[in-house]
Amino acid sequence: MSRSAQYLTEVAKYGANNYKPLPVVLERGEGAWVWDVDGKKYLDCLSAYSAVNQGHCHPAIVKAAQEQAGRMTLTSRAFHNDQMGPFLHQLCDLAGFAKALPMNSGAEAVETAIKAVRKWGYKVKGIPANKAEIIVSAGNFHGRTTTIISFSTEEQYKDGFGPLTPGFKIIPFGDADALEKAITPNTCAFLTEPLQGEAGVIVAPVGWLKKVRDICTRHNVLWVDDEIQTGLGRTGKMFAWQWEGARPDAVIVGKAVAGGMYPVSAFLADENVMGVFKPGDHGSTFGGNPFGAAIGRVALKVLVDEKLADRAQELGTWFMDELRKIKTSSVVEVRGKGLLIGVEIKVEAGSARPYCEALAERGILCKETHDQVVRFAPPLTVSKADLQWALPKIAEVLAMSFAPAMAAAH
Ligand SMILES: *Cc1c(COP(=O)(O)O)cnc(C)c1O
């Protein structure tokens, strides 16, 4: 048995069956490339859902982790540590917000946002107790906690996990009129991704965010922007909201904040919103820990020093053009922004899964998102030569058809 096969057997035996990964067992990564336990090399075109924007094992980030690991890793928030302050300072400067509240996973930072805007609704806007409403977008992905899945439109995410949390209203993504109509005097916030990654790389109409800004301002509603996947350079700007210059009231970051080396997330806002939190209102044992903060400081610096947002824009525009040039009858559309690109496969050609399997056989790692979309989101440090290497292989795979009858035989 190959080492990969042994590993897959072990995981099938001892692991919960809550994911359906491609059967690739990775042991090492460097930049945009990863190696499996049998020595096969792949171009990573997922970047752990954009958590590894800075590339695998970036030397400067590894050095920060090694140094901080030997100095101090956790103090809890019962005491201060010498890393959190500089990290929050740097994050606030980068995002252009006055305050940041550090957590660990993205879902925790979304939960933090929900608590903040509800409390703002009661204490500042004057919404009657327990009546606060948050408007969200259909097709959203904000994480997997019981409250967050309560406003998912993905039935499987909710099935069997009720009772669900009330207080959320769902409107179509990218629809400014629907937002305005959904607002009531009890609306405290509109929570949305600027571009939907998990939904299949769905790009909103141009001008939508500007309208969102205007509507939210007129109705005294907070616009909360989930940039966990789109942020930190991925779409060709440091934050996707910057494409329209319409600044949200609060931003949620995660994933690439610490370069994929450690889970660090944060909720950012100005004092008018962050000021609702008083000691004891919210917290996390690991949130703001010196290990994550030290790694985050360098991971954020790498984004700026290496101009990774500009790289994403340049390479992404070129790569998307090249993907669109591929002659195939299997593709509905190639869409995206920067290096967050979705290739939608025609239903008649089969699902995206066999395309991802065929790409993996050729040394390119992608994961299907929703049944029909292959997402290309390599580390932002990827080179043009790497992508040029991948293009003919992608063209070969996209020329294939995995129509249902064939897929059954596959
Ligand atoms: C990944 C993601 C989350 C959840 O982050 P976790 O770290 O997996 O909890 C939330 N929102 C968006 C847009 C994401 O892509």
The ligand as an SDF file (V2000), in Angstrom:
LIG
                    3D

 15 15  0  0  0  0  0  0  0  0999 V2000
  -13.8940   30.7160    5.7440 C   0  0  0  0  0  0  0  0  0  0  0  0
  -14.8970   31.7710    5.9270 C   0  0  0  0  0  0  0  0  0  0  0  0
  -15.5290   31.9950    7.1640 C   0  0  0  0  0  0  0  0  0  0  0  0
  -15.3190   31.0970    8.3590 C   0  0  0  0  0  0  0  0  0  0  0  0
  -14.0040   31.0250    8.7740 O   0  0  0  0  0  0  0  0  0  0  0  0
  -13.5260   29.7900    9.7030 P   0  0  0  0  0  0  0  0  0  0  0  0
  -12.1280   30.1470   10.0680 O   0  0  0  0  0  0  0  0  0  0  0  0
  -13.6160   28.5540    8.8470 O   0  0  0  0  0  0  0  0  0  0  0  0
  -14.4410   29.7380   10.8630 O   0  0  0  0  0  0  0  0  0  0  0  0
  -16.4090   33.0580    7.2670 C   0  0  0  0  0  0  0  0  0  0  0  0
  -16.6630   33.8580    6.2230 N   0  0  0  0  0  0  0  0  0  0  0  0
  -16.0880   33.6760    5.0150 C   0  0  0  0  0  0  0  0  0  0  0  0
  -16.4050   34.6170    3.8970 C   0  0  0  0  0  0  0  0  0  0  0  0
  -15.2040   32.6170    4.8190 C   0  0  0  0  0  0  0  0  0  0  0  0
  -14.6600   32.4140    3.6030 O   0  0  0  0  0  0  0  0  0  0  0  0
  1  2  1  0
  2  3  1  0
  2 14  2  0
  3  4  1  0
  3 10  2  0
  4  5  1  0
  5  6  1  0
  6  7  2  0
  6  8  1  0
  6  9  1  0
 10 11  1  0
 11 12  2  0
 12 13  1  0
 12 14  1  0
 14 15  1  0
M  END
$$$$
